[in-house]
Each structure stands twice: as C-alpha cells, then as structure tokens.
Amino acid sequence: MPLRRLAPLLASPRRRLRSSLNPSLAAMSPAAAHLATAADPDEDLCASAAGSEAQDLAPAPPLPPPPVSAEERVERAWAHWRRLGSPRLLVAPMVDNSELPFRMLCRRYGADAAYTPMLHSRIFSENEKYRSMEFTTCKEDRPLFVQFCANDPDILLQAAKMVEPYCDYVDINFGCPQRIARRGNYGAFLMDNLPLVKSLVQNLAANLHVPVSVKIRVFPRLVDTLAYAKMLEEAGASLVAVHGRTRDEKDGKKFRADWDAIKAVKDALRVPVLANGNIRHMEDVKNCLEHTGADGVLSAETLLENPALFAGFRTKEWKEDGDENGDSGLDQADLVIEYLKLCEQYPVPWRMVRSHVHKMLGDWFRVHPEVREELNKQNKLTFEWLHDMVMRLKELGGRVPLYRKESALETTLDGLASSNA
C-alpha cells in the first residue's frame, strides 16, 4: 500500500495562490501555525528507518459535467452514495487526529469511510510543505472526504481542485466552534454570514466533478436549522452531515446532541444526511440511525479512545452490566501497537502520533501515571521508545481490556444491514 503525498503533484508555482496577506498565527489552524514556528521535533515526519517514498496517484478518470437541474443533482447525489457502498460508519474529521494511519486503523476495525483532518484552504493552496505534511492518502483509503475550512470561494476552489482526483467528496467545514475558527472567520462562525456560505458551496458545485459535502451544526431554533440545511442543498451540496449541537455547545460530555433536530433535517432534505453526536458504542449507532433515519453516523472523540468502536468493542466505561463475554482479548495497548506500525508505513508528524498515544492509553496512564510523565518528558520520540513504553505498561500490570458481546453486535449489524437494504 504505497503512500501518496500530494506535494510533488502541486509543485508548479502556477498552481499556487498569490496573496499579499500573511496570516497571523491566531487565524491559522494548529497544524498551519506549526509551520511558522521554530523547529520542533514533534513537527518532523515519523519516518521509519526504511523510509517511505512518496508516489504520484494516477488522476481519476473525468466524471460527467455538473448537473444542470436540482432533480439531476439529487439523483446524482444518491447514485454516487450508492456507488460508494452507502457507507454507514464514518470517521469524523478531527484536526491533527483523522490522519492517514488513524483512518486506516479505523477502517481495519469496521469504518466504512473517513474524513481527513480539517485543512486550511488558503494555506493548502500556497504552501507545499503544508500539503505534504497534512494530506496523505493511499489506494485503500477510500471512500474519503477531504475537508477544508474557508471563507473565500475562489481560494477554496483552488484548494479543492488539487485534491478532487484523490477523494470521493470535497467537504466544507461549517461546524468548527472553536475560538480559532472565530478568529479565522471560518467553520461554525460562518453561520452569521449565510450568503458567504451559499457562495462557497455554489462555487464548488459548479466547478468540481467530485461531489461537494458540508458538515454543519444546528441553530438554537429548529426553523433556522431547516432553512440553513435546505439552502445548502439548493446551493449544490450532495451530502449534509449534521452535528446535533449548537455552536455554543462545545463540550460533548456536557451537552447531548439533538437527534430530533437531525431527524428533522433528514426529513426535510432529499440528499444523503449523516448524523454526528452521542456515538459511544454500536448500540448508539443503531439507536441513532433508527431515531434520525440518517444514512450514516460519524464518530470522533470515542474513536480516539477506541478505534475499534465500529467493530463492536467498548471501553470499560461503556461495558454493559452482565456482559457474559467480558474481556474481548483486545486492549488499547494492542491498538497502539497497530497504529505505530501503520505510522511506520505512512509517516505523519510526531505531534499526531503523540496525541493518539495519549488518547488511546489514557485509561492505562491513569493506572501508571509515571509512564505518562516519561512520555511527556520525551522531547524527541522514536518508534523504538514508544514500543518499549507499551511493553513496559503491559509488564506493569493493570491491563484495561476492551469488551465485546458478540450477540449484541450481531443484532446491531443485522439491524444496520436491513436498514441499508
């Protein structure tokens, strides 16, 4: 599975955007900000000794021209979705966390499709190093959504054209609620400028062959959410992913996602709709799909702790009472080892590796905080050191298993299969 990096394909200065403005760090995504700071070992690629040669992807064959009517656009939206296998279980976009090795790990454990991390469209257009570090893919990394944040239709289009041969959707982030999005004027803060939102979608839909998708949050009032979603569909969105929380509801543990709002959007639109929020295990997946009628679900935070979620594994926190099967034989340390091997195959910046190790081993570090402190003290990571650390955790005891009840999983999968028929 050779690694594909985009930078070699985009080296021509004619394909870079000229700009008289240099973004301040405050308005950049975290990954972009790192490019403008002093050298940091965590910004180096975690290349193994054998290395990994970037290879060009053969451009995808041209698709039919954009549809000329709303009816045709809806028909094409569904035809494309079905051609991809109607994926139900998706890895949500996560800044610095839904990178290629993690996507491949989640796919190994049941994910049907995945989003890239949010990419900053202007920096992606201008900066070859950013493209090379932040966007990698491979033949097996499909179906794939490439997500951009943006506030300029022409800049977004230029970035989107660079990736459209290598993905199944170009996605626009209208859901990021963080302060950095407020400062950069993107994500959920474009909900205050709906004409701009509409123009971003329209410009992509009119000029790309790959479908355009959007990821949104809900408004406090349902009527506003429905008007927003319908406007996006009319502007050319072929798929709408709905995070069932408002822009101000940032804490997923404090605020439950509103599945009723997602259901209302699904009922109002004619294109595929995905649900995001409250997905902790496969029973939640089943309940969400039944409640909302959505065409698939996205998971983010839970996958970071448990990338085997979509294969029916649960962390101890969500272990069912009376689970007759108990310990599945798999644990998060095993998943870390798998992830590290994928990172050796598909190098990414060490900051991403460090973040995933912390997330997946959080329960283990609570038992052995001294090992976490050792990790935090490592200025420069290596695969050898990380493998040794995981082995040391295992030897210290206090293993934290993942749990899986086969009977419950079979029931859930049967339900998904029947609803997908």
N, C-alpha and C positions, 0 to 999 in steps of 0.2 A: 504494500500500500504506500507508494511514493508520496512524499509530501509536496504539495503545491503552494508556493508563495507567489503572491500577486506582484510584488515589486518589479521583478525582471520584465514583466509584461507591460509595465507602465512607465518605463524609464524615459521615454521621449518627452522632452520639455514641451512639445506642442500639446501634450495631454495634461499638463499641469495648469492649475488655475493661477492667474496673476492677481495679486491683491496688494493694495497699498497699506493694509492694516495688519499689524501683528497682534494676535490675540493675547490678552493677558492671561496669566495662569488661572485667575479666578473664573474665567469664562470657558476654560478648557475642561474636557473630561479628564479624570485622573490619569488615564493612560497617556493622553496627549501632554499633560503637564509634565510628566516624567521626561519627555523628550527635551524639554527646555531647562532641565535642572542639571546639577553636577552629576558626574558619573556615579552610578550606584550599582553594586554587584547584582542586586535584585532585578536590574533592568537588562542584564545580559541574557541571551538565549541559553536555555538549559541544554545545550548541545552535548550529546554523549561523545565519548572518545572516537567512536566510529564516524560521528557526524551524520548529517542528513542533507543530501543535495536537493536543492530546490529544482523542480521540474515544471515546465510550462504545461498548462492544461490546453488540450485542443479545444478551440472555441466550439460552443454548442451550435448545432445547425440552426439557421434562422427560423423563427416561428412566424405564423401568419401575421399580417399587419394588424394594428389595433382595431377593435370592433368599431363599427360606425353607429351603433344604436345601443341603448340601455339594455334591451332584451338580449341582444347578441352578447353583450358584455357579461350578463348574468349567466347565460348558457356556457360561455367560455370559462367563467369562474368555476362552475361546477365540473365541467369536463376536465379542467386542469387538476382540480382537487381529487377527482376520482382517478385520474391517470397516476397520481402520486400514491394511490392506495388508500385514500381517505384516512390519513393518519389521525389517531385519536389521542396519543400520549406524546406530548411535546415538551422539550427542554426550553424553558423560557429564556429570554435574553437577560444576561446578567453581566454588568460591567466587570471586566477582569476575571470573570468566572465561567462563562459559557464558551471558552476557547476550545480549539480542536481536540486535544487529548481528553478533556472532560466530556465533550459531546460524544466522542467515540466510546468512552466508558459507559455513559448513559445508554447509548444505542445497544451496547453489549447486553445491557440489563433491561431491555424492553422498550426503550424510547423509539417512537416511530419517526420522529422528525425533531429538528432542533433549530434554534436561533443562534446567531453569532452574538457576541457582546455588542452593545451599542457602539457604533463607530461615529466619530465626529466628521461630518461630510466635508467641511472645508479643509480640515487638516488632512483628511484622507486624499483629497484631490491634489493637495500641494506637496505633501511630504512623503517621499519614497520610504524613508525609514519607518514612519508610522504605518504605512501599508504593509511593509514586510513583517513588522513585529506584531501587528494587531489582527491581521487577517490571513489565516492559512486554512487550507482545506485539502481534501483528497477525494479520490473517486468514490469511496464508500461513505462519504459524509453527505448523504442525501436521504430524504429531502432536506433542503437547507434554506432558511430565511436569513438574509443579510440585512441587519438593522442599522439605520442611520438616524442620528439626530440632525436637525437642520432648521434654518429659518430663512433660507434663500432658495427659491425654486430652481434657479439656474445652476447654482453650486451643487445642490442635491442631485440634479440630473447628471451633472458631470461625474460625480462620485458613483452614482447608480450605474451608469453606462460601463464603468470599469469592472463592475462585479457581475453584471447580468448574465454573462455566459457561464458563470460558475455557481449559480444558485437557482432556486425554484421560485422564490419571491424576493423582491426588494421591499423591505419593511420600513415604515416611518415611525419613529418613536414619538408618540403624543402622550406618553404616560409617565415619564420620569418626574417625580415630585420633589426631588432633592434641591437644596439651595443652589448647587452648581448649575442646575438647569434654569433656575430663576435668573442667575447672573448671566448665563449664556443665552437666555431667551430661546429656549427650546423645550422639548418634552411637554409635560402637562401644563406648562405656563403659556403655551400657545392656545390653550382653551379660552384665553382672553382675547384672541385675535382670530376669529373663525374665518374671515376672508383669506388670511395668510394660510391657514390650514388647508382650506379648499384649493388654493392655488398650488400648494406643494403636491397635493395628490393629483390634481388635474395635469400638471406638467409632466409628472412621471407617467401617468396612464396614457397620455397622448404620444409619448416619445420612447417608451420601452416596449420590448416584445415580451419580456418576462412580466408576470402579473405583479401588481402593487398590493401590499397588505399594510394594515395600520394596527397599532396597539394603543389602546386608549384607556382612560379612567372615566368613571361616571361623574356626572354633575350631582350636586345635592338634590336637585329636583329631577324626577324621572322624565318629565316632559322635555326638559332641556337635553337630557341624555339621548332620548329618542330622536329629537331633531338633529342633534350632532351626528349620531350614527347614520341617519338617513342621508344627511348632507355628504358624508364620507362615501357612502355607496354611490350616490349620484355623481360625485366627483370622479369616480373611477376605481375605488378600492374593490379588489376582488375577494378580499377576506378581511374580517374585522375581529381582532382579539380584544376582549373586554376584561379589564381588571376591575372587579366589583367593589372597588373602594374609591373614595373621592381623592382629590389632590392633597387634601389636608390630612387624610388618614394614612400616614406613612408607616405606622407600626402595625405589622400584620398580626402580631400576637395580641395587641390591644383591640384592634378593630376587625370584626368579621367581615369578609367580603359579602356583598349583597347579591346572592344568587337570583333573587326575584328581578333585580334590575337587568342582570344578564339574560334571563329568560325573556324579559320584555324586548330587549334588543334583538334576540334571536327571532322572536315572533314578528318583529317589525321589518326585518331585512330579508332580502332574497339571496344574498351571497352567503358562503360559509361563515360561521361565527364560532370563535373559540372562547372558552371560559378560563379565567385566571383568578385564583384565590381560594384559600381554605383546603388545599390539597395536601394531606399529610400521609395518606396511605391509599391503597387501592380501593378500599370501601368508600373513601371520599370521592374517588374518581367516579365510581358507579353512581353514587348519590348525586353528584354534581351533574353528570350527563342526564340522569333521569329528571332532575329538578329543572334544569335550564333548557334541555333539548339541544344543547350546544353540540357542535360537530367534533369537538375535541377539547382537551384540557391542557393547560400549561402548569408546570410546577417550577418553582425557583428555589426558595430557601430550604425546603425539605430535601430537595435533591442534593444540595450542597453537603448536608449531613449524611445523606443516604442515597447515593447514586443508583442503588438497586431498587428504589421505590417502585418503579413500573414493572419489576419482576415479582412483586408481591412481598418484598421484605420490609419489615418495620423495625424501627429503633425501639429500645426498651420503653421509651416514653409512651409509645402507642401500642405496646403489646396488649393483646386482648386478654381479659380475665378468662381463666380456664383454657388457655391455648394448649390443646393436647399435644401439639408437636414441639412447642418450645423452641429451643436453640436450633437454628437452621443449619449450623455448621459454618456459616459465613459470618464474618465480622468486618467492621470498618477498617481495621488494620489490613485485612486482606484486600479490601478495595483500594487502599492507599498504595499497596504494592503494585496492583494492576495499573493504577493511574500513573505511577512513576515510570513503569515500563512503557506506557503509551507516550509519556513525555520524552523519553529517550528516542522514541520513534518519530515523534512530531514535536520538535523543540519549541518551547514558548518561553517568555520572560520568567525568571525565577520568582518574581513577585506573585505570579499567578500560582505557581507550584506551592509556595509558602502559604498562601491563603487557603488553598484546598486542603493542605495537610492539617492546618489549624481547624478547619471546619469539620473534616471527616473524623479527626481524632479528638474532638472536643470532650466527649464522654471519658475517653481514656486519660486525657490530660487532667481532668478533674480528680481522677484517682491517683495520678502520679504527676502533680504539678511541677516537680523538679525537672522532669523531662521536657515539659513545655518551656521552662526557663532556659534549659540548654539550647533548645531550638531558637528561642528569641535572641540568644547571645551570638548565634552564628551569623556573622556579617556576610559570609560568602558560603552558599550552600553547594553541596555536591550530591550526586546520586548515592555514592558510597556512604556518605554520612547519614543520609535520610534512611536508606535501607537498614543500616546498623541501628538507627534510632527506633525504627519499628520493631526490629528483632528484640531490642532491649525492653521495649514496652511489653512485648509478649512474654519475655522471661520474667519480668517483674510480677506478673500475675494480675488479677483483677480484670480479666478479659470481659469485654462488653459485647455480647453477641447480637446479631440481628435475628429477628423472629419471622417465621413464615408458617402460615396454616394453609396447607395445600387445598383442603376442602373449600375454604373461603375464597382462595384465589381462583379455583376452577369456576365457582359460582359467578365471581366478578367477571372473569374472562368470557364466560358463556353469555353473560348479560351484554357485554360490550360487542361481542360478535353478532348477537341477534339484533341489537340496535343499529349496527353498521350494515346490516343486510339490505 
